């Protein structure tokens, strides 16, 4: 195999493979990227057996063929080359030679025969604006459980309906749910899938490298989910198991609520939480007439309190919350105002953005946080 490719194009596509390729593995081939040259393009494929990505870029192909090269080493080297064309040749002994200007390098590869075959994408189920799916992932991914023992909570629940998308994530202590309203005429009955966190993170990367109006073609079979943006295909093994009944967790009603400036609330929590316990991150949020008071204390190092002016006129209520959980939500929303809905010290609180008028896509975003005993 022999081809010439632009250094810029090669680095861009190799970058996308880095989140998928296995850095530490007992199967050496999974640390490699598969390069295939045919016609006037090269195709790059990487997989860790759970997640796979296939992308391509233009090239001058002198001899068709395929081979694998260590993905990280290839990217680290090519990134340092000058912005020029790179000549790559993979010989029958699987060694790759790279020539760029006066730079000449050889890298040991592995036969492509042992590289896993990725399944082909079945017929598409729906087309989704990639910016919408990325926004929904950004609003939920931080609520996914980091405990591997809670397998069904190690990803997000994705629902496709004829009226739009729903994405839900929870770790048992908080739950993030976002709905996006737009027509999906190809969906007749609700399509349900559990998407691993790693796949969600890679969709965000692909979104950042795509145009604002790019469309994502979505499909799935019994074992895999497929996400195609232009010439790039991301596929993920489906998670098995039953996601919790999230609708039972969502509070049906709240007798109290208060609206606050997002940046003011975020700043106050960030400062006060400096004096919260490092493990629990617990702070007290006290709702009194005309104010919201935020307080934390460490008996040995100090305490901190801030008060924010509010339109609250109800009875005094004090609730303990994890400051980190609240900040995750405040960093994920772009709206200037947020509303806080609550009942009492023993009930879950709920945060929502106050939507601005005239948004292109209508999102309903609900973030439920369990209270803490302080």
C-alpha positions in Angstrom: 0.0 0.0 0.0 1.3 3.4 -0.9 -0.4 6.9 -0.8 0.2 10.6 -0.3 -1.9 12.6 2.1 -2.1 16.1 3.5 -0.6 16.2 7.0 -3.5 18.4 8.2 -6.1 16.0 6.9 -4.4 13.0 8.5 -4.0 14.6 11.9 -7.6 15.7 11.9 -8.9 12.2 11.3 -6.3 10.5 13.6 -7.4 12.8 16.4 -10.9 11.4 16.2 -9.6 7.9 16.7 -7.7 8.6 19.9 -10.7 8.4 22.2 -11.6 5.0 20.8 -8.3 3.2 20.4 -7.1 1.2 23.4 -4.1 2.8 25.2 -3.5 -0.1 27.5 -4.5 -3.5 26.2 -3.5 -7.1 26.3 -4.5 -7.3 22.6 -1.8 -5.3 20.7 -3.9 -4.9 17.5 -6.4 -2.7 19.4 -3.7 -0.1 20.0 -3.4 0.3 16.2 -5.4 2.2 13.6 -6.3 0.4 10.4 -5.5 2.3 7.2 -7.1 1.3 3.9 -6.3 3.0 0.6 -8.5 2.8 -2.4 -9.6 5.1 -5.3 -8.8 8.6 -4.1 -9.3 8.2 -0.3 -7.8 6.6 2.7 -10.1 5.1 5.4 -9.0 5.0 9.1 -10.7 2.6 11.5 -10.1 2.2 15.2 -11.9 0.0 17.8 -11.7 -1.2 21.4 -14.3 -4.0 20.7 -17.0 -1.9 22.5 -16.7 1.3 20.4 -15.5 1.7 16.8 -14.9 4.7 14.5 -14.4 4.8 10.8 -13.5 8.0 9.0 -11.7 9.0 5.8 -9.9 11.8 4.0 -8.7 12.5 0.4 -5.4 11.0 -0.7 -3.4 10.3 -3.9 -3.4 6.5 -3.9 -0.4 5.0 -5.8 -1.0 1.4 -4.6 -4.2 0.1 -3.0 -4.0 -2.0 0.1 -4.3 -1.9 3.9 -2.2 -2.1 7.1 -2.2 -1.1 10.8 0.1 1.3 12.6 0.2 2.2 16.3 -2.4 5.0 16.5 -0.9 7.1 19.3 2.7 6.9 17.9 1.5 7.7 14.4 -0.4 10.8 15.6 2.3 12.0 17.9 4.8 11.9 15.1 2.7 13.2 12.2 1.5 16.1 14.4 5.2 17.3 14.6 5.7 17.3 10.9 5.6 20.6 8.8 2.3 21.4 7.0 3.0 19.5 3.8 2.1 16.2 2.1 3.2 13.0 3.7 4.1 9.9 1.7 3.2 6.7 3.5 4.1 3.2 2.3 3.3 0.0 4.2 5.4 -2.9 3.1 4.7 -6.7 3.1 6.6 -7.1 6.4 4.1 -4.6 7.9 6.6 -1.8 8.5 5.4 1.6 7.5 7.7 4.2 6.0 6.8 7.9 6.2 8.5 10.6 4.2 7.7 14.3 4.6 10.2 16.8 3.1 13.6 15.7 4.5 12.0 13.7 7.3 12.1 9.9 7.0 10.7 7.5 9.5 9.8 3.8 9.8 7.2 2.4 12.2 6.6 -1.2 13.0 3.0 -2.3 12.2 0.9 -5.4 12.6 -0.8 -7.5 9.9 -4.4 -6.3 9.3 -5.5 -9.9 9.3 -6.0 -9.8 13.1 -7.8 -6.5 13.1 -11.5 -6.9 14.2 -14.1 -6.5 11.5 -16.7 -3.8 12.2 -20.4 -4.4 11.4 -21.9 -2.5 8.5 -24.5 0.2 9.3 -28.1 -1.0 8.7 -30.8 1.1 7.1 -31.1 4.4 8.9 -33.9 5.0 11.4 -33.8 8.8 11.7 -31.9 11.9 10.8 -31.1 14.1 13.8 -29.4 17.5 13.9 -26.0 16.7 15.5 -26.0 20.0 17.4 -29.2 18.9 19.2 -28.0 15.5 20.2 -24.7 17.0 21.4 -26.5 19.6 23.5 -28.6 16.9 25.1 -25.5 14.9 25.9 -23.8 17.9 27.4 -26.8 18.4 29.7 -26.8 14.8 31.0 -23.4 13.1 30.7 -22.1 14.3 34.1 -25.0 12.5 35.9 -23.8 9.1 34.7 -22.6 6.8 37.5 -18.9 6.2 37.8 -19.4 3.0 39.7 -18.8 0.0 37.4 -20.9 -2.3 39.6 -24.0 -0.3 38.7 -23.8 -1.3 35.0 -27.1 0.0 33.8 -26.2 3.4 35.2 -22.9 3.6 33.3 -24.6 5.2 30.3 -27.5 7.3 29.2 -31.0 6.3 28.1 -31.9 7.6 24.6 -35.5 7.6 23.4 -36.5 8.5 19.8 -40.1 9.4 19.4 -42.1 10.9 16.4 -42.1 14.2 18.3 -38.4 14.3 19.2 -35.7 13.0 21.5 -35.4 12.2 25.2 -32.1 11.6 27.0 -31.8 10.6 30.7 -28.9 9.9 33.0 -28.7 9.1 36.7 -26.2 7.9 39.3 -28.8 7.3 42.0 -28.1 10.6 43.7 -29.2 13.0 40.9 -31.0 12.6 37.6 -30.8 14.7 34.5 -33.5 14.6 31.8 -33.7 16.6 28.7 -36.3 16.5 25.9 -35.9 18.2 22.5 -39.1 18.8 20.5 -38.8 18.4 16.7 -40.5 16.1 14.2 -39.0 12.7 13.5 -41.5 11.4 10.9 -39.5 8.2 10.3 -40.2 7.0 13.9 -43.6 5.4 14.4 -43.1 3.8 17.8 -40.7 4.8 20.6 -37.1 3.5 20.0 -35.2 2.9 23.2 -31.4 2.4 23.6 -28.8 2.5 26.4 -25.8 4.4 25.2 -22.4 4.0 27.0 -20.7 7.1 28.4 -17.6 6.7 26.2 -19.8 6.7 23.1 -21.6 9.9 24.3 -18.2 11.6 24.7 -17.1 10.6 21.2 -20.4 12.0 19.7 -19.5 15.3 21.4 -16.0 15.2 19.7 -17.6 14.5 16.3 -20.1 17.3 16.8 -17.3 19.8 17.6 -15.6 18.8 14.4 -18.8 19.1 12.3 -20.7 22.1 10.9 -23.4 23.8 12.9 -26.1 22.4 10.5 -24.7 18.9 10.2 -27.2 16.0 10.3 -26.5 12.7 12.1 -27.9 9.6 10.5 -28.9 7.1 13.3 -29.5 3.4 13.1 -29.3 0.3 15.3 -29.4 -3.5 15.3 -29.7 -6.0 18.1 -26.1 -5.5 19.3 -24.9 -2.1 18.0 -25.9 1.6 17.7 -24.7 3.6 14.7 -24.1 7.3 14.3 -23.0 8.7 11.0 -22.0 12.3 10.3 -20.9 12.9 6.7 -18.1 10.3 6.0 -17.6 9.6 9.7 -19.2 6.6 11.3 -19.2 5.9 15.1 -20.6 2.6 16.3 -21.1 1.4 19.8 -22.1 -1.9 21.4 -25.5 -1.5 23.0 -25.6 -1.7 26.8 -27.8 -4.5 28.2 -30.0 -4.4 31.2 -33.0 -2.3 32.4 -32.6 1.4 33.0 -34.5 2.6 36.1 -38.0 3.9 35.7 -36.9 7.6 35.7 -40.5 8.9 35.5 -41.1 7.7 39.1 -38.1 9.8 40.3 -39.3 13.0 38.7 -41.3 15.1 41.3 -44.9 15.5 40.4 -45.3 18.9 42.0 -43.4 21.4 44.1 -45.2 23.9 46.4 -42.2 26.3 46.3 -39.9 27.7 43.7 -37.5 30.6 43.2 -35.8 32.1 40.2 -32.2 33.2 40.4 -29.5 34.6 38.1 -27.4 31.6 37.0 -24.0 33.3 37.2 -24.7 34.8 40.7 -25.8 31.4 42.0 -22.9 29.6 40.4 -20.4 32.1 41.8 -21.9 32.0 45.3 -21.8 28.1 45.4 -18.2 28.0 44.1 -17.0 30.3 46.8 -19.0 28.8 49.7 -18.1 25.2 48.7 -14.4 26.0 49.3 -15.3 25.4 53.0 -17.4 22.3 52.4 -16.2 18.8 53.4 -14.1 17.4 50.5 -15.9 14.1 50.5 -19.5 15.1 50.9 -19.3 18.5 49.3 -22.3 19.3 51.4 -23.7 22.9 51.6 -26.8 24.3 53.2 -29.3 26.2 51.0 -31.8 28.2 53.1 -34.8 29.8 51.5 -36.2 32.8 53.5 -38.4 35.6 52.5 -36.6 37.8 49.9 -33.3 35.8 50.1 -31.6 32.5 49.3 -28.7 31.9 51.8 -25.9 29.5 51.0 -23.7 28.3 53.9 -20.9 25.8 54.6 -18.5 25.3 57.5 -15.4 23.2 58.3 -14.9 23.3 62.1 -11.2 23.5 61.8 -10.6 25.7 58.8 -13.4 28.2 58.6 -16.9 28.8 57.2 -18.5 30.8 54.5 -22.0 32.2 53.8 -23.5 34.2 50.9 -27.0 35.6 50.4 -28.7 36.2 47.1 -31.7 38.4 46.6 -34.8 36.5 45.4 -38.5 36.8 44.9 -39.3 34.0 47.4 -42.1 34.8 49.8 -42.9 31.4 51.4 -42.0 29.8 54.7 -38.3 29.3 55.7 -36.9 26.0 54.3 -33.4 24.7 54.7 -32.0 21.8 52.6 -28.6 20.2 52.3 -27.2 19.6 48.8 -24.0 18.4 47.2 -22.4 21.5 45.8 -20.7 19.7 43.0 -24.0 18.3 41.8 -25.5 21.8 41.7 -22.4 23.3 39.9 -22.6 20.5 37.2 -26.0 21.8 36.2 -25.1 25.5 36.4 -22.1 24.9 34.1 -24.2 22.9 31.6 -27.0 25.5 31.0 -26.6 28.6 28.8 -29.7 30.4 30.0 -29.2 33.5 32.2 -31.9 32.5 34.7 -32.5 29.2 36.5 -35.4 28.2 38.7 -35.2 26.1 41.8 -38.2 24.0 42.8 -38.5 22.3 46.2 -40.9 21.0 48.9 -39.0 20.5 52.2 -35.7 19.4 53.8 -36.4 15.7 53.1 -37.5 15.9 49.5 -35.6 16.1 46.3 -35.0 19.5 44.8 -35.3 20.3 41.1 -33.4 22.8 39.0 -34.5 24.0 35.6 -33.3 26.7 33.1 -35.7 29.5 32.4 -35.9 29.3 28.6 -35.4 32.4 26.5 -37.9 33.4 23.9 -37.4 32.4 20.3 -35.1 29.4 20.7 -34.6 27.4 17.5 -35.2 24.1 19.4 -37.4 23.8 22.4 -35.6 21.9 25.2 -37.3 20.8 28.4 -34.5 20.3 30.9 -35.1 18.9 34.4 -32.4 18.2 36.9 -33.3 16.4 40.2 -31.0 16.3 43.1 -31.5 14.3 46.3 -31.2 16.1 49.6 -28.4 15.5 52.1 -28.6 15.3 55.9 -26.2 17.8 57.5 
